[in-house]
């Protein structure tokens, strides 16, 4: 086994992004083992602040904050013995020379050659910032981002000292993701953008800019249907987590994707086959809000010529006592309500998700009386299916507004 003086042949590799692990040669220890959390906290703290000496009192307060121990110094010595045992698993002599005790302070022995992913991340991003060559800048950034396997020390996410460091690295990671996407876009490396965005979304699922970049890259490589599927995923995600309707940017991108899906085709049979709905489900047609708006406007135009009645219904899920519904309750209730609405309506009816707690329904060729009957049927079916539901349903019904301001040219029909 090697002591500190004989370690120049190998480097101790330390990971802090996504996990805490230490690898020396073929030996690895990590925080997934059943050892005490305090062991890992002490190791992590000493490595993160390895360029300074930490007093015994500070370490005791770190590990036993606010606790009244009979002999905290002795408890710390016992814990240090266990820490050195962990280091021994890496085939150090005993770990005694790795953590240095001097004049009432403890410190990591910086004579040991180490490679820490957080420090390498900082080094590579600094090189990228100083590089004027686009390709070199890109190479540095990609290497840095590849190190970021997850947020800083997730096992220490509740430690007061780790929170600001985690926030710092997370923000820096996302900022460099945006920068790298811009460089890749300039170079038309769309496959690389797709790979990067998918990795970034696993770490930060709520960054709209990354989602939009992924959809644009999918469009660029001809995967329009995948782009549409991702749009649906993003809108559902933002609905369920934050109650956010699609932003103007997302809406514009959706229209761009939908338009790009239609390439020049001379065979009408192929076009008709593409338009056909193959998995015809019973009940009403559910669509995105932007599609619903187009259908609404078309119905308004039809109403001018035919005078047929069409009603719009707003269905709202609310707490019986006027309180704010919990996110989990909203998600479960709205999924259930979507199924009930689809089941309760005709195939020719259309509905959409309007907000986090609301659906909009279009009841075509229906009088007020028939529309009212439909509302009562939805309410009855929901209560029958989910008698213990923690939400009340509220309904508002209005006739569709016909389009009256028609240009004279439109009267040619």
Secondary structure, DSSP 8 states (H G I E B T S, - for coil): -B-GGG-TTS-EEEE-BSS-EEEETTEEEETTSSS-HHHHHHHHHHHHTTTS-EEHHHHHHHHSTT---TTHHHHHHHHHHHHHHHHHTTTBSSSTTTEEEETTEEEE-TTS-EEEHHHHHHHHHHHHHH---HHHHHHHHHHHHHH--SSBTGGGTT-HHHHHHHHHHHHHHHHHHHHHHHHHHHTT-HHHHHHHHHHHHHH-TT-HHHHHHHHHHHHHTT-HHHHHHHHHHHHHHHHHHH-----HHHHHHHHHHHHHT------HHHHHHHHS-SS--SS-EE--HHHHHHHHHHHHHHHHHH----EEEEEEEEETTS----HHHHHHHHHHHHHHHHHHS-TT-EEEEEETTEEEEEETT--HHHHHHHHHHHHHHHHHH-TT-SEEEEEEEEE--------GGGGG-
